[in-house]
Amino acid sequence: MRLRVTGGERHDITQAMALVEGYAAEAVLADKAYDADSFVEWLEQRDIEVVIPSRKHRKQAREYDEHRYGERHLVECFSNKIKRFRRIFTRYDKLLRNYLSFAYLGAIHIWLR
């Protein structure tokens, strides 16, 4: 598991390549926010299946495996479970190192349940 933290005003897509890089991934399952031409091309160059629905402003929608996209609920479930930890959800820690330490600790707790 890999977590990347950005400022609240930054978009998640800025960290997408850094999250995937270094993993031997078969496919990347992501929501519409990750539908950027540069990211999709980057994945295709590495022979990684793109399972990202197209945003509605695209003139031609890209096809994706809808059945496989259904597995993405695991990410959403993790997000909901990690929000149960008040210290992580409200980000009391000022230092990124401390915040990430508690985020990983919370993730380990969820994983071990």
Secondary structure, DSSP 4 states (H G I P E B T S, - for coil): -------TTS-GGGGHHHHHTTS--SEEE--GGG--HHHHHHHHHTT-EEE-PPPTT-SSPPP--HHHHGGGHHHHHHHHHHTTSHHHHTT--SSHHHHHHHHHHHHHHHHH-
